[in-house]
């Protein structure tokens, strides 16, 4: 990956003015894509208890379809994310939304559990591919000073979509059955696709790289919509990015110059934390139903944990750049460990009010790391290898997510409901150990500054 420096041009100065209605529209469209992405991502978790009954399955039989979507998302993020750089953000997002919406809709009409497995992999390709592209497009249409805030808010649409899905599942499952969730999760993003086709613009940076007359005309039209008072732009001003190769980052660089221990630590934290988080997310409604919670109440568990994640993420996004990242993650992991133990103790008592309080706190103690880990990489690596380090760390996290979803059924069948929550503590302890392996570049203490 080439590391580049960027020079501000007239185009960038237009974008850095007070944010316009047109820019808000682009950001909102990206938010809506992420919202439906989050809804469809967690659809299997909402409907898992109903699928067990409909197909007469044991809980462990759900592991493949709970894992299928994450496998598809991992492949989609790698392959379709690259496609976004080659074919453009607009075409890639239209393709991704079409894939996950149609696949989700078709899931409502399956006759065998194996068909769900295949459709979830296909849907995962679209969901995983859409996320990095929509985040990039939202950031590219944001003023420089607002990029971080915009990216965080758009990213929070994923758990918001999951939360909305849980609320709908609780109301719709008794009326329409599990199929209703997939019909809604397929039809609504298809309507959004039509809106995207007519309103979603291409990335200005991508258009600038094409260096064609048609691309320049498109840039001119978009900039006129952003800033109608803008004068006609001279041809030389279309060069938005002046790239100068500084160094080619390679994977081996993550293990050189004293970074080996840090890399092992960062990969370990991502891997282990994502195991715990997806063990919780994927199986929570199913586990609570087996513990005695009524099927129409079980989806509220997903609502609770995702709503809490959003509430905790907003102040975290503000404070994380100012705090010691390693200490914050350590505190989160210790909190998560106590939450896992508490859930293991309380689940047998069926004191649902206290159980749901702990589930909400899990949005911070087990899920909050999803936001904090991004700052951990920034603190631990020099600029020239940071993009490579981020990509590989997220890859390790997604591998952990696959494992966390896959082993849930095995743990549940062997250790029971209380044992399942106690087992959540194992990857959290492992992640905690890995935090102490991480060193910052300068003083061996990880700070976000």
C-alpha positions, 0 to 999 in steps of 0.5 A: 500500500502506497503511503501518500501525502495530500495537498489541498486544492480548490476542490478540497477548499470547497469541501472544507467550507461550512457543510452544505445540504448536499453533503448532508444528503450524501452522509445521510444516504451512507448512514441509511445504508449502514442502518440496513446493513446492521439490521440484516447483519443481526437478522439471524440472531433475532430469528434464531429461536424461531428457526430452531422451532421451525426447522426442528433443530438443536441449538448447536445446528445454528452455528453454521448459519450464524457464522456464514454471514460473518465469513461473507462479510470478511471476504466482502470487506477484502474484495469489494472494498478493493472494488470501491477503489477500482470501480468507484464508491457509487457503483460498489455501494449499489452492487453491495446493497443489491446483494444483501437486500435480495439475499435477505429477501430470498431468505424468507422463502427458503425450505431448508436450513442449508439454503439460509446458509448459502444466502447468508454468505452471499448477503455477508459479501454485500454487507461486508463490502458496503461498510468500508466503502460507505465510511470512505464516501461519507468521510470524503464528503465531509469537511476535514475537521468533521471527518472523525465525527461523521465516520463515528456517527455513520459507523454507529448506524450499524448497531442502530440498525441491529437495535431497530431490528430487535424491536421489530422482531419482538413485534413482528415475530408473533404476527408474521413469523420469522419470515417477516424479518427477512421480508422487511430486511430485503424490501426496504433496502431495495427501495433505498437502492432506487433512491441511491441510484438517482441521488448518490454521487460518485467520490470526488477523489475517485473522479479526479483520478480518472482525469477524463473530460466526463469525470471533470464535468461530473466534479464540476456539477457536484461542486456546483451543488455543494457550493452554488456560488462556486466559479467555474473551476480551472482544469488544473484545480481538478487535481485534488491529490498530489501523491508522493510515494514515501514508502511501501508498507509491507506486512513484515514491517509490523514485526521490525524495529521493535514492533513485533511484540506490539503486533502480537499484542494488538492482533491478540486483543482484536482476535480475543475481544471479537470472539467474546463480542460475537459470542454474545451478539450472535447467541444472546436471544437463543440463550435467553429463550433457553433460560426461560425468557419468552420468545417474543421478549428474547429479541429485546436482549439484542436491542438492549446491548446495541442501544447501550453500545451506541450510548457508550460510544458517543462519549467514548468517541469524544474522550478517547483521543484525550485518554490513555487508550491502553488503560481504557481498554484494560478497564473495559475488559475487567468490567466485561469479565465481571459482567460475564461472571454476573450473567453466569450467576444471575441467569439461573435465577431468572431475575430478568431486570438485573440480567438486562442491566448487565446485558446493557453494561456489556455494551461497554464492557464487551462491545465498547472495545470495538471503538477503542481498538481503532485508537489503540492502533493509532497509538501503537504504530508509526504513520507509515505502517498504520494503514497496514496495521489497521487492515491486519488487526481488523482481519484478526478481529473478523477471524475471532468473530467467525470463531466466536459465532461458530463455537457458541453452540458447542459451548452451550451444549457442553457447559449449559447456559451459566457455563456459556457466560462464564466462557465469555470470560476466557477470551476477555482474560486473554485480551487483557494479557495481550494489552500488556504486550503493546508498547507505544512508539515513544515511551512504551505507554500507549496514548491516543495523542 
